[in-house]
Amino acid sequence: MSATREFDAADYLTTPEDRVAYLEALIEDGDAMLIAEGIGEIARAMGASDFARQAGVSREAVYKGLVEGGNPTLETLTEALKALGLRLAVVPAA
């Protein structure tokens, strides 16, 4: 009998296209906490230190704000998205 591994989304977020598709799915769901956690998973996939440097935030901000139960500021989210080459946009709902 083989042991199963715990699922880790970061293992599947290896390309920019994968990351965008993942974030789009989380944004569609509309849960702000899931969106923040998703950005945190992407940060882990990229390497949290490199991601934090690119985002202009501390590693602690990544680990504290972009995890389950974290409470990131809008500034942290926008800088994190900028590090991913993305930006926030507002569009009409359906």
C-alpha positions in Angstrom: 0.0 0.0 0.0 1.5 3.4 -1.0 1.2 6.4 1.2 -0.6 9.4 -0.1 0.8 12.9 0.0 -1.1 15.9 1.3 -2.3 18.1 -1.6 -0.3 21.3 -2.0 -1.5 23.8 -4.6 2.0 25.3 -4.8 3.2 22.1 -6.5 1.0 22.9 -9.5 1.6 26.7 -9.8 4.7 26.5 -11.9 3.9 28.8 -14.8 2.5 32.3 -15.0 -0.5 30.8 -16.8 -1.2 28.3 -14.0 -1.0 31.1 -11.5 -3.4 33.4 -13.3 -5.9 30.6 -13.9 -5.7 29.7 -10.2 -6.3 33.3 -9.1 -9.1 33.8 -11.5 -10.9 30.8 -10.1 -10.4 32.1 -6.5 -11.6 35.6 -7.5 -14.7 34.1 -9.1 -15.5 32.4 -5.8 -15.4 35.9 -4.2 -14.0 34.9 -0.9 -11.3 37.5 0.0 -9.6 35.1 2.4 -9.2 32.4 -0.2 -7.8 35.0 -2.7 -5.2 36.1 -0.1 -4.4 32.5 0.7 -4.1 31.8 -3.0 -1.6 34.6 -3.5 0.3 33.1 -0.5 0.4 29.7 -2.2 1.7 31.3 -5.4 4.4 33.1 -3.3 5.5 29.8 -1.8 5.6 28.3 -5.3 7.8 31.1 -6.5 9.9 31.1 -3.3 8.6 33.4 -0.5 11.9 35.4 -0.2 12.1 36.2 -3.9 8.4 36.9 -4.1 8.6 39.3 -1.1 11.5 41.1 -2.6 9.7 41.5 -5.9 6.5 42.7 -4.1 8.4 45.1 -1.9 7.1 43.6 1.3 8.7 41.7 4.1 8.8 37.9 4.1 6.8 38.2 7.4 4.1 40.1 5.5 3.8 37.2 3.1 3.7 34.6 5.8 1.4 36.6 8.1 -1.0 38.2 5.6 -1.2 35.7 2.8 -2.1 32.6 4.8 -5.2 31.1 6.3 -6.5 33.5 8.9 -4.2 36.3 7.8 -5.5 39.7 7.2 -3.5 41.4 4.4 -3.8 45.1 3.7 -4.9 46.3 0.3 -1.4 47.6 -0.2 0.1 44.1 0.5 -2.4 42.6 -2.0 -1.7 45.1 -4.7 2.1 44.9 -4.3 1.8 41.1 -4.3 -0.2 41.1 -7.5 2.3 43.6 -9.0 5.1 41.1 -8.3 3.1 38.6 -10.3 2.8 41.0 -13.2 -0.9 41.5 -12.5 -3.2 44.3 -11.3 -6.5 44.7 -9.6 -9.4 45.6 -12.0 -13.1 46.2 -11.5 -15.5 44.8 -14.0 -19.3 44.5 -14.0 -20.6 41.3 -12.4 -21.9 38.8 -14.9 
